[in-house]
Amino acid sequence: MIADNATFHKGGQIRELIETAGCQLKYLPSYSPDLNKIECCWSWLKSRIRKQIIQFDCLRDAMESVRSTVA
């Protein structure tokens, strides 16, 4: 069984129940947004939208404007 590091995955009888079922429990490494390429993309996108939002009446228009410059 592979689990993330959420506190509710580590408490109680989780490990005992999994091992009783004949399985092993492995935890994923700690999350690092710097190692996740999609996080860099979202960061870039949100930054551009924040800069554009003041020029538009609604968020959707700002998002469309940024999208059109990427496509």
N, C-alpha and C positions, 0 to 999 in steps of 0.2 A: 504494500500500500504506500503510495506517495502522497504526502500532505504538505501544504504550505506551513508557514510558521505562525498561523493564527493561534491565539492563546487557547481557544476552545479545542484545538486539535491536540494540545499537549496536556490538558488537564484530565482529571478523572481516571476512568478505566480504559481509555482509548487503546493504549499500547497493549494492555493485558488482553482485551477482547480480540485485537488483531492477531496477537501471538497465539492465543488459544485456538484461533481458527487455522493455525498453521502458516501464517503469513508473517512477513517482516514489515516493519514500519520505517520508512525513510523520509526525512524531511528535505524539502527543497532548500537550496542556499538562500540566504537573506536577499531580499529584493533590492536591486540597484538600478534606478532609472537610467543611470549613465551607461549601462550595458545593454539597454533595450533600445534598438534603433527606432521603433515606432514612437517611443517617448520623445526622441529628438524631433521627429516629424511633427507631433502634436504641439510641442513647445514652439516650434517655428510658426506653425499655422495660427495658434492662439495669439502669438505676438503680433503677427500681421493683421489679424482681425481687430485686436485692440487699437492698433494705430489707425485703422480705417473707420471704426465705428462712429467717430465724431462727424464724419462726412455724410452719414446716412441716417434715415429716420428709424430704421429697425435693424436688428442683428442679422436677419436673413439677407438683406441687401448687402451688408458689409461682407458676409460670408461668400455670397455670390461674386462680389467684386474680387476678393482674394482668390477664389477658385478659378476665375477666368484668367487671372494672370499666371496661374500655374499650368493650366491645361494647354 
